């Protein structure tokens, strides 16, 4: 059985898990979101085969909490996958990964990977804290149609754009730069994803359009300047939204 069909039938990850807000992120989220709308993904978007899940917590974690929550994350995904495949057919790794995206405030603590026997990526789970992230950002209708929880269009677009812009600024994701020399293909897939989601949004951001144009024209300096402007704007919006959220409590 296809993994997406399995998830749609079981709907296990759509449940509420104490301590977590789970959602499918990255390229697969974009691909499945487009497909459930009846939109044919471009070749670069359709190329995505692996699944990246974020297990979001609602506060900064201590070292003891990281150990506790990472094990809970592992158990949830292990039990889910065990209904789909024999677990001895997967290569499992679990490790700490400390990273921080200043614009979004997202902080990652731990990663659990489930790879296929041939080494191909299958499922990644990341334990993260994302300031201001609430269940209101989950697209419940699309999630039910797909079988995986995914974000609404606007926050999903922002996430992909943050990584793309960040690849011009933040050292730890610069290998994903579409104009770089390390792994430009990963960055080019993010360009395709931003373009695909941008077609569905209205009004369209002028800054994003200028950024994409600079990338298309391979103007690294201009693209970097536009990326910094986008990241600054995302950070300001996030901080203002967090203030409103705190004041409403």
Secondary structure, DSSP 8 states (H G I E B T S, - for coil): --HHHHHHHH-GGGS--TT-EEEEEHHHHHHHHHHHTT----HHHHT---EEEEEEESS---HHHHHHHHHHHHHHHHHHHHTTS-GGGEEEEEEEEEEEETTTTEEEEEEEEEEETTS-EEEEEEEEE-TT--GGGB-HHHHHHHSS-BB-HHHHHHHHHHHHHHTTT-GGGGGG-TTSSSSHHHHHHHHHHHHHHHTT-SS--HHHHHHHHHHHTT-HHHHHHHHHHHHHHHHHHHHHHHHHHHHH-
